């Protein structure tokens, strides 16, 4: 069959439109000199909030909307040079190489007398300037959440969700002015044990007049439905999204909250040490070590002994405007009581590990990537009754102790007030532990975090076991 030139042109145009409706690119970001992968490098479209980060293998996948396919791809990482690649010249056949770049610490420190000289002064200046560097008007961020729970041997639970976060502005209290919604969910496998009498006892002690010691409970006395209810309560209490966004862990957004981690008494339980000056996206950046102060750090969590910690970590602060670029923050069991509790219940002294990476967009710093890890009591474990059973105790120990990891990648920022108002009219629900709608087409165009090859295999193994479990 022969077609006229006009029909052929129309067919070609339609095919071109479909082909360029969305562009997906993938690659690996590598250190030029060491030839090693660069983890957590930022990969984004210039002058937009569209982007992702590299995984542990330095790899990424980014879906680009049709209106941005002719824009510029920016690849940057703290301490490295920045690569800017026009997308119409992008070549995925070679890795993207970044070159290490460090500024001179002595040169910067002696540059001006009026600048803060010590790390404590730099951090206090950054906190003082938060009203200038943080968002000052309402916005909604769209992001991808991956919730993983595992013991020392394998994954036990996986949740993947698309979320929206609304914030009226930096100045208002987060509990009143910040909302979270789970828009979509595509995986929710749960193969954990549900025999945590400790959790059930905590649930009763917090939600009823009954005061119970878990040592006095027997599994045969407790209905499975009540155990499930108490464990979901504990899931929300320990890993609910309100902790990351509305609580103390969102340390810079909620700096004015009661007993805030980086509040007015910050130097009582934190001290800071200037390490060096790095470069990020062609800007100078203070690298500051977080160390312990004279007092312990506490999170003041209702129903959980979340006190008696020492902080460790790093702060990255821009030299030019003192905006916070990144915080890496860990809380270690330090008091006698917390050390005993952490060892007995979790088999680790690291109770909280938090990373928040910020992205500058239209002159303000917005959360870009969040990583939160914490241990979690899921079951009471195997307790040997005699020497014959002791040989099984170590093996069971690896299965007993659990920890959760929550990662959030934001890939879009909505500033249009009409769009924000329209979304706020819908019902918002932040519960990530309940089933949500699944839309296959939605996920085909949504940017997600790329797992490392090792963890992807573990997730596939979990998926297989979960489908068998459901059958």
ABEGO torsion letter per residue (X at the ends): XBBBAAAAAAAAAAAAAAAAABBBBBBBBBBAAAGBBBBGBBBBBBGBABBBBBBAAGBBBBBBBAAAAABBBBBBBBGBBBBBBBAAABBAABBBBBBBBBBBAAAAAAABAABBABAAAAAAAAAAAAAAABBABBBBBBBBBBBBBBBAABBABBBBBBBBBBBAEAABBAAAABBBBBABBABBBBABBAABAAAAAAAAAAABABBBBAAABBAAABBAAAAAAAAAAAAAAAABAAAAAABAABAAAAAABBGBAABAAAAAABBBBBABBBBBGGBBBBBBBBBBBABBBBAGBBGBBABGBBBBEBBBBBAAAGBBABBBBBBBBABAAAAAAAAAAAGBABABBBBBBBBBBGGBBBBABBBBBBBBBABAEBBBABAAAAAAAAAAAAAABBBBBBBBBBABBBABAAAAAAAAABBBBABAABBBBBBAAAAAABBBBBBBAAAAAAAAAAAAAAAAAAX
